[in-house]
Structure formats: C-alpha cells, structure tokens
Amino acid sequence: MQEKEFIENIAKAIVDYPDDVKVTREVDDLGVLVSLDVNPADMGKIIGREGNTAKALRTLLRVVGMKNNQKVNLKICEPAGGKKSHGSEG
C-alpha cells in the first residue's frame, strides 16, 4: 500500500467528515511529502491532544516509507483562518 492510500484510510477512520479528506503526494530531492487536508471541524481529531495523533500518523508514515526506502514526511494543511478564530470567540 502506498503512503497516500495509507494516510487517507487512517484519516477517514478518525474524522467525522471522511468525504472531505484529501491527500496529495509530492516527490522531490528531500523525499516524499504527503499533504493531508481535512474538514476544519476535524482538525482537532487529526492533531489530537498535545499533537499526539499527528505525531503517531507521522511515525507510521515514516515506517511505511522505510519499507520502500524513502524518506516520507506528513504535512497537515491548516484550514484558512484556522489559528485566528481559535481565541477570538466569546
């Protein structure tokens, strides 16, 4: 199973809006970059408490990459306005 499908399957199992999960894969001199986009409402689930879920996803992706002799990194794409709206409610 390729990195893209691997992360896509895991992300869809975690989130509330699996149809909004989008994964892209790019290869360059540094290795493979897998970018993950999810519904803004699901960002907390993908990041996890203290970033633990994101760390686990990155670790699993590195293991998959090692099996294929590739360096693989995961980029979790922040939704537009994600950080600004965090503390401004109330």
Summary of the structure (lengths in Angstrom):
residues: 90
radius of gyration: 13.7
end to end distance: 45.0
largest distance: 49.0
contacts: 239
relative contact order: 0.20
helix: 47%
strand: 21%
